[in-house]
Amino acid sequence: MKNFTLYISMFLMLGSCLDTAKESNEINLYSQRHYKVDEMQYAAFEKQTGIKVNVVKANADELIERLKNEGENSPADLFITVDAGKLQKASDLNLLQKISSPIINQNVDSALKDVNGYWIPITYRARIIVYSKDRVNADDLSTYANLTSEEWKNKVLVRSSSNAYNQALLSSIVANKGVDAASKWATNLVKNFARDPKGSDRDQVKAIAAGQGDLAIVNSYYIGLLLSSEKEEELKAGNSVGVFFPNQGENESGSHINVSGIGLTKNAPNKDNAIKLMEFLTSESAQNTYVNTSYEYPANPSVEPNEIVKKWGSFKKDNLDLNQLGVYRSKAIEIFDKSGWK
C-alpha cells in the first residue's frame, strides 16, 4: 500500500512537471493589433526561442472585459493595444502587474514608458495633419486649434468620434488645455467638416485625393502604408498629400502621440515567456521590422524610422504622461457627444 501511495505521488508530481513544461513552452496574447507585421514578429520569436505564441484578437474594451471576467483563471499573459488610454484603463482595473526587466529598460525610450511601470510601448505614432498639395499651402497650417479657423470651412476630414485615436487626441487636449478649450475646439471643428465623419484614416486621405476635402487628421503610419502600397489608388492618395506636424511652435505642446503597447497581466501563467517576448519586441531587430513594415515610429531610440517616414523630418512630441489619455477619456467622449461630432 505504501509503494502504491508513493507511485501515485510520483505520478502526480510528474504530471505537474509536464504541465509546467508545457506552460513554459507557450505564451498567450490578448491583442487589439491586427497588422501583418505582428504575425511576422511572433513567427520570428517562435523560431528564435521555440516558444509558441497564441493570439486572441478583439477590440481593447472586449479584451479588458474578458480579463475581468476570467480573473485568476485567465490564460492571458499579455494585453496588447494601440492606445495608451486602454493600457491605463487595464492598469486602473488592477488587471496588470509591474514589469521588471533591465533589457526592456535599456531597449525602450524612457519618455514613452508608463511612469508607474505597468506597461511598455513597442511603437508610437503621431496624430498629424495631412493636406492637399494642390489646394493648401503648408505655411497656412500651424496647430490643431487652427483647424477651427474660418479659412478651413467645409474642408476638414476626419473619422468618427467613436474612434480611439480621436478620443485619445481630445483627451490630450483636455489634459493640456482644459475642458473648456477642448469643448470649444471640438464644437468649432465640427463646423468645418467637409462631410460627416466616416471611414478609416486611409479613407480620409483618399477623400482628399478625390477632392472631397482639403485637410485630414490621421495617424502618421497610414501615410507610410499608402506610399508603400502596391495598389495604384492608395499610392495616388498617398502622393496627393503633404504631411504636417501641428503644435510645433515654441509655446506649443508638440504633436500628439500615442503608442502601441503591452501590459503584463496580473495572473500571467507564463510570466517568464511574456517578459522574453517583450524583450524581443523592443530589440533592435524587431523594432526594425516594425518601422519597415508598419511605418510606425520605433520605441527603441537606437532604431531609425523608415526612409519614407524620415523624409517628413523630426518633430516635437507632446511630452504628456500618456496615462492621461485614459484618465480623461470619459470626459473626451462626453465632449464629443455634446459637440455634435458623429
C-alpha positions as a Python dict, from the first residue, in 0.01 Angstrom:
ca = {
    (1, 'M'): (0, 0, 0),
    (2, 'K'): (289, 230, 87),
    (3, 'N'): (452, 160, -251),
    (4, 'F'): (122, 225, -429),
    (5, 'T'): (83, 559, -249),
    (6, 'L'): (441, 651, -336),
    (7, 'Y'): (376, 559, -701),
    (8, 'I'): (66, 778, -715),
    (9, 'S'): (254, 1069, -557),
    (10, 'M'): (537, 1034, -809),
    (11, 'F'): (286, 1015, -1094),
    (12, 'L'): (112, 1332, -981),
    (13, 'M'): (445, 1511, -943),
    (14, 'L'): (547, 1403, -1292),
    (15, 'G'): (214, 1524, -1430),
    (16, 'S'): (265, 1857, -1260),
    (17, 'C'): (614, 1887, -1406),
    (18, 'L'): (482, 1806, -1752),
    (19, 'D'): (213, 2073, -1718),
    (20, 'T'): (477, 2324, -1611),
    (21, 'A'): (696, 2228, -1905),
    (22, 'K'): (400, 2266, -2137),
    (23, 'E'): (322, 2608, -1991),
    (24, 'S'): (683, 2719, -2020),
    (25, 'N'): (682, 2650, -2392),
    (26, 'E'): (398, 2885, -2484),
    (27, 'I'): (259, 3233, -2434),
    (28, 'N'): (-94, 3368, -2467),
    (29, 'L'): (-163, 3715, -2602),
    (30, 'Y'): (-483, 3918, -2591),
    (31, 'S'): (-420, 4165, -2872),
    (32, 'Q'): (-605, 4453, -3032),
    (33, 'R'): (-339, 4479, -3304),
    (34, 'H'): (-434, 4330, -3640),
    (35, 'Y'): (-131, 4401, -3855),
    (36, 'K'): (68, 4165, -4076),
    (37, 'V'): (389, 4276, -3903),
    (38, 'D'): (272, 4117, -3577),
    (39, 'E'): (246, 3775, -3739),
    (40, 'M'): (600, 3824, -3870),
    (41, 'Q'): (726, 3917, -3523),
    (42, 'Y'): (564, 3622, -3349),
    (43, 'A'): (694, 3378, -3613),
    (44, 'A'): (1046, 3514, -3567),
    (45, 'F'): (1015, 3485, -3188),
    (46, 'E'): (891, 3126, -3213),
    (47, 'K'): (1180, 3037, -3444),
    (48, 'Q'): (1436, 3200, -3213),
    (49, 'T'): (1305, 3065, -2881),
    (50, 'G'): (1086, 2762, -2957),
    (51, 'I'): (809, 2929, -2754),
    (52, 'K'): (467, 2903, -2919),
    (53, 'V'): (270, 3228, -2942),
    (54, 'N'): (-110, 3201, -2916),
    (55, 'V'): (-309, 3512, -3007),
    (56, 'V'): (-668, 3611, -2927),
    (57, 'K'): (-778, 3921, -3120),
    (58, 'A'): (-1059, 4161, -3030),
    (59, 'N'): (-1105, 4530, -2957),
    (60, 'A'): (-944, 4662, -2641),
    (61, 'D'): (-1262, 4701, -2435),
    (62, 'E'): (-1372, 4346, -2517),
    (63, 'L'): (-1033, 4211, -2411),
    (64, 'I'): (-1039, 4412, -2088),
    (65, 'E'): (-1386, 4276, -2008),
    (66, 'R'): (-1263, 3925, -2080),
    (67, 'L'): (-969, 3969, -1843),
    (68, 'K'): (-1206, 4096, -1573),
    (69, 'N'): (-1443, 3802, -1614),
    (70, 'E'): (-1168, 3540, -1623),
    (71, 'G'): (-996, 3676, -1313),
    (72, 'E'): (-730, 3449, -1163),
    (73, 'N'): (-815, 3178, -1418),
    (74, 'S'): (-727, 3391, -1721),
    (75, 'P'): (-486, 3220, -1961),
    (76, 'A'): (-367, 3558, -2091),
    (77, 'D'): (-6, 3659, -2030),
    (78, 'L'): (-1, 3988, -2221),
    (79, 'F'): (-256, 4255, -2313),
    (80, 'I'): (-164, 4445, -2630),
    (81, 'T'): (-339, 4760, -2753),
    (82, 'V'): (-292, 5052, -2991),
    (83, 'D'): (-383, 5310, -2728),
    (84, 'A'): (-212, 5404, -2401),
    (85, 'G'): (-553, 5503, -2267),
    (86, 'K'): (-668, 5141, -2279),
    (87, 'L'): (-350, 5027, -2105),
    (88, 'Q'): (-417, 5282, -1833),
    (89, 'K'): (-772, 5151, -1803),
    (90, 'A'): (-649, 4793, -1761),
    (91, 'S'): (-397, 4906, -1502),
    (92, 'D'): (-659, 5107, -1315),
    (93, 'L'): (-881, 4797, -1301),
    (94, 'N'): (-594, 4603, -1140),
    (95, 'L'): (-560, 4371, -1440),
    (96, 'L'): (-186, 4426, -1489),
    (97, 'Q'): (130, 4375, -1286),
    (98, 'K'): (451, 4575, -1284),
    (99, 'I'): (716, 4487, -1541),
    (100, 'S'): (1076, 4441, -1431),
    (101, 'S'): (1343, 4382, -1694),
    (102, 'P'): (1682, 4558, -1736),
    (103, 'I'): (1676, 4457, -2104),
    (104, 'I'): (1343, 4632, -2166),
    (105, 'N'): (1460, 4936, -1972),
    (106, 'Q'): (1764, 4953, -2199),
    (107, 'N'): (1563, 4896, -2518),
    (108, 'V'): (1282, 5148, -2467),
    (109, 'D'): (1285, 5528, -2470),
    (110, 'S'): (1214, 5626, -2109),
    (111, 'A'): (996, 5917, -2226),
    (112, 'L'): (748, 5669, -2377),
    (113, 'K'): (720, 5428, -2084),
    (114, 'D'): (449, 5409, -1822),
    (115, 'V'): (568, 5613, -1525),
    (116, 'N'): (401, 5354, -1300),
    (117, 'G'): (569, 5055, -1464),
    (118, 'Y'): (262, 4857, -1572),
    (119, 'W'): (306, 4873, -1949),
    (120, 'I'): (569, 4937, -2215),
    (121, 'P'): (548, 5081, -2567),
    (122, 'I'): (651, 4881, -2870),
    (123, 'T'): (590, 5159, -3125),
    (124, 'Y'): (441, 5505, -3139),
    (125, 'R'): (263, 5718, -3395),
    (126, 'A'): (182, 6087, -3433),
    (127, 'R'): (-168, 6226, -3497),
    (128, 'I'): (-81, 6453, -3787),
    (129, 'I'): (-249, 6685, -4035),
    (130, 'V'): (-230, 6588, -4400),
    (131, 'Y'): (-322, 6837, -4669),
    (132, 'S'): (-382, 6856, -5041),
    (133, 'K'): (-59, 6954, -5212),
    (134, 'D'): (-263, 7119, -5488),
    (135, 'R'): (-506, 7320, -5278),
    (136, 'V'): (-334, 7400, -4947),
    (137, 'N'): (-22, 7598, -4866),
    (138, 'A'): (160, 7430, -4576),
    (139, 'D'): (262, 7775, -4448),
    (140, 'D'): (-104, 7833, -4359),
    (141, 'L'): (-104, 7541, -4116),
    (142, 'S'): (5, 7562, -3753),
    (143, 'T'): (-190, 7388, -3475),
    (144, 'Y'): (-483, 7154, -3411),
    (145, 'A'): (-665, 7462, -3283),
    (146, 'N'): (-607, 7643, -3613),
    (147, 'L'): (-820, 7385, -3791),
    (148, 'T'): (-1126, 7560, -3648),
    (149, 'S'): (-1049, 7887, -3826),
    (150, 'E'): (-1278, 8025, -4096),
    (151, 'E'): (-1032, 7952, -4378),
    (152, 'W'): (-1087, 7576, -4333),
    (153, 'K'): (-1467, 7595, -4352),
    (154, 'N'): (-1604, 7279, -4520),
    (155, 'K'): (-1250, 7148, -4578),
    (156, 'V'): (-1165, 6924, -4282),
    (157, 'L'): (-1197, 6544, -4300),
    (158, 'V'): (-1180, 6312, -4000),
    (159, 'R'): (-1314, 5978, -3883),
    (160, 'S'): (-1584, 5934, -3620),
    (161, 'S'): (-1569, 6038, -3256),
    (162, 'S'): (-1607, 5674, -3151),
    (163, 'N'): (-1258, 5606, -3285),
    (164, 'A'): (-995, 5556, -3012),
    (165, 'Y'): (-738, 5770, -3198),
    (166, 'N'): (-968, 6073, -3194),
    (167, 'Q'): (-1068, 6008, -2835),
    (168, 'A'): (-700, 5999, -2737),
    (169, 'L'): (-633, 6325, -2922),
    (170, 'L'): (-920, 6503, -2747),
    (171, 'S'): (-812, 6352, -2413),
    (172, 'S'): (-470, 6509, -2467),
    (173, 'I'): (-630, 6847, -2540),
    (174, 'V'): (-834, 6822, -2219),
    (175, 'A'): (-518, 6736, -2025),
    (176, 'N'): (-312, 7015, -2181),
    (177, 'K'): (-569, 7293, -2227),
    (178, 'G'): (-863, 7211, -2000),
    (179, 'V'): (-1225, 7112, -2055),
    (180, 'D'): (-1346, 7450, -2184),
    (181, 'A'): (-1077, 7477, -2451),
    (182, 'A'): (-1130, 7117, -2559),
    (183, 'S'): (-1506, 7167, -2581),
    (184, 'K'): (-1469, 7482, -2788),
    (185, 'W'): (-1224, 7309, -3022),
    (186, 'A'): (-1446, 7008, -3085),
    (187, 'T'): (-1760, 7219, -3136),
    (188, 'N'): (-1591, 7458, -3376),
    (189, 'L'): (-1412, 7185, -3569),
    (190, 'V'): (-1745, 7018, -3644),
    (191, 'K'): (-1848, 7341, -3821),
    (192, 'N'): (-1554, 7300, -4058),
    (193, 'F'): (-1619, 6936, -4154),
    (194, 'A'): (-1627, 6872, -4528),
    (195, 'R'): (-1864, 6580, -4466),
    (196, 'D'): (-1998, 6372, -4180),
    (197, 'P'): (-1720, 6162, -4026),
    (198, 'K'): (-1689, 5814, -4174),
    (199, 'G'): (-1433, 5558, -4277),
    (200, 'S'): (-1075, 5491, -4167),
    (201, 'D'): (-776, 5722, -4164),
    (202, 'R'): (-682, 5590, -4506),
    (203, 'D'): (-1028, 5681, -4632),
    (204, 'Q'): (-976, 6043, -4523),
    (205, 'V'): (-663, 6063, -4738),
    (206, 'K'): (-843, 5907, -5033),
    (207, 'A'): (-1119, 6167, -4989),
    (208, 'I'): (-859, 6446, -5017),
    (209, 'A'): (-729, 6288, -5338),
    (210, 'A'): (-1087, 6278, -5468),
    (211, 'G'): (-1139, 6648, -5389),
    (212, 'Q'): (-1394, 6590, -5112),
    (213, 'G'): (-1191, 6790, -4862),
    (214, 'D'): (-853, 6960, -4827),
    (215, 'L'): (-726, 6858, -4483),
    (216, 'A'): (-746, 6549, -4262),
    (217, 'I'): (-638, 6441, -3915),
    (218, 'V'): (-477, 6096, -3939),
    (219, 'N'): (-217, 5873, -3780),
    (220, 'S'): (127, 5908, -3935),
    (221, 'Y'): (185, 5541, -4018),
    (222, 'Y'): (-113, 5531, -4254),
    (223, 'I'): (71, 5764, -4490),
    (224, 'G'): (368, 5529, -4491),
    (225, 'L'): (137, 5240, -4573),
    (226, 'L'): (-22, 5433, -4860),
    (227, 'L'): (312, 5543, -5003),
    (228, 'S'): (444, 5186, -4996),
    (229, 'S'): (126, 5026, -5130),
    (230, 'E'): (116, 4821, -5448),
    (231, 'K'): (-238, 4944, -5514),
    (232, 'E'): (-248, 5234, -5759),
    (233, 'E'): (-538, 5407, -5583),
    (234, 'E'): (-360, 5404, -5246),
    (235, 'L'): (-28, 5514, -5390),
    (236, 'K'): (-201, 5802, -5571),
    (237, 'A'): (-377, 5905, -5249),
    (238, 'G'): (-53, 5899, -5050),
    (239, 'N'): (130, 6108, -5307),
    (240, 'S'): (-152, 6364, -5324),
    (241, 'V'): (-99, 6486, -4968),
    (242, 'G'): (171, 6656, -4767),
    (243, 'V'): (248, 6576, -4403),
    (244, 'F'): (234, 6845, -4135),
    (245, 'F'): (316, 6808, -3766),
    (246, 'P'): (96, 7050, -3567),
    (247, 'N'): (175, 7234, -3244),
    (248, 'Q'): (545, 7281, -3316),
    (249, 'G'): (575, 7642, -3200),
    (250, 'E'): (791, 7746, -2908),
    (251, 'N'): (491, 7784, -2678),
    (252, 'E'): (307, 7479, -2810),
    (253, 'S'): (297, 7133, -2652),
    (254, 'G'): (408, 6942, -2962),
    (255, 'S'): (223, 6694, -3182),
    (256, 'H'): (1, 6442, -3007),
    (257, 'I'): (143, 6090, -2998),
    (258, 'N'): (9, 5756, -2885),
    (259, 'V'): (162, 5413, -2853),
    (260, 'S'): (102, 5053, -2934),
    (261, 'G'): (191, 4895, -2604),
    (262, 'I'): (194, 4583, -2391),
    (263, 'G'): (83, 4515, -2037),
    (264, 'L'): (181, 4207, -1835),
    (265, 'T'): (-141, 4057, -1700),
    (266, 'K'): (-181, 4028, -1323),
    (267, 'N'): (-216, 3648, -1328),
    (268, 'A'): (11, 3568, -1624),
    (269, 'P'): (65, 3188, -1617),
    (270, 'N'): (371, 3219, -1842),
    (271, 'K'): (529, 3531, -1697),
    (272, 'D'): (889, 3448, -1789),
    (273, 'N'): (794, 3384, -2151),
    (274, 'A'): (589, 3703, -2157),
    (275, 'I'): (890, 3908, -2049),
    (276, 'K'): (1104, 3731, -2310),
    (277, 'L'): (860, 3835, -2581),
    (278, 'M'): (856, 4196, -2459),
    (279, 'E'): (1235, 4197, -2462),
    (280, 'F'): (1231, 4057, -2815),
    (281, 'L'): (975, 4305, -2950),
    (282, 'T'): (1173, 4601, -2817),
    (283, 'S'): (1505, 4471, -2953),
    (284, 'E'): (1671, 4649, -3246),
    (285, 'S'): (1598, 4365, -3490),
    (286, 'A'): (1226, 4354, -3409),
    (287, 'Q'): (1199, 4731, -3400),
    (288, 'N'): (1348, 4749, -3749),
    (289, 'T'): (1083, 4503, -3863),
    (290, 'Y'): (812, 4729, -3723),
    (291, 'V'): (939, 5051, -3881),
    (292, 'N'): (996, 4894, -4222),
    (293, 'T'): (665, 4707, -4236),
    (294, 'S'): (405, 4912, -4049),
    (295, 'Y'): (580, 5253, -4078),
    (296, 'E'): (530, 5326, -3708),
    (297, 'Y'): (794, 5511, -3509),
    (298, 'P'): (1027, 5289, -3301),
    (299, 'A'): (1008, 5274, -2922),
    (300, 'N'): (1378, 5183, -2922),
    (301, 'P'): (1580, 5507, -2962),
    (302, 'S'): (1867, 5318, -3127),
    (303, 'V'): (1646, 5244, -3428),
    (304, 'E'): (1576, 5494, -3708),
    (305, 'P'): (1234, 5535, -3871),
    (306, 'N'): (1178, 5401, -4220),
    (307, 'E'): (1316, 5619, -4503),
    (308, 'I'): (964, 5721, -4612),
    (309, 'V'): (891, 5847, -4263),
    (310, 'K'): (1232, 6011, -4216),
    (311, 'K'): (1162, 6234, -4518),
    (312, 'W'): (892, 6411, -4317),
    (313, 'G'): (1158, 6534, -4076),
    (314, 'S'): (1181, 6526, -3700),
    (315, 'F'): (914, 6684, -3482),
    (316, 'K'): (847, 6793, -3127),
    (317, 'K'): (637, 6534, -2944),
    (318, 'D'): (382, 6621, -2679),
    (319, 'N'): (550, 6504, -2356),
    (320, 'L'): (221, 6449, -2175),
    (321, 'D'): (209, 6144, -1946),
    (322, 'L'): (33, 5903, -2180),
    (323, 'N'): (-174, 5761, -1895),
    (324, 'Q'): (-367, 6089, -1914),
    (325, 'L'): (-516, 5961, -2240),
    (326, 'G'): (-707, 5715, -2026),
    (327, 'V'): (-768, 5939, -1726),
    (328, 'Y'): (-953, 6196, -1942),
    (329, 'R'): (-1119, 5951, -2184),
    (330, 'S'): (-1469, 5968, -2035),
    (331, 'K'): (-1457, 6348, -2038),
    (332, 'A'): (-1344, 6346, -2403),
    (333, 'I'): (-1634, 6119, -2500),
    (334, 'E'): (-1874, 6349, -2316),
    (335, 'I'): (-1738, 6650, -2506),
    (336, 'F'): (-1770, 6467, -2838),
    (337, 'D'): (-2134, 6385, -2766),
    (338, 'K'): (-2216, 6747, -2685),
    (339, 'S'): (-2023, 6885, -2984),
    (340, 'G'): (-2223, 6700, -3247),
    (341, 'W'): (-1913, 6514, -3369),
    (342, 'K'): (-2074, 6196, -3500),
}
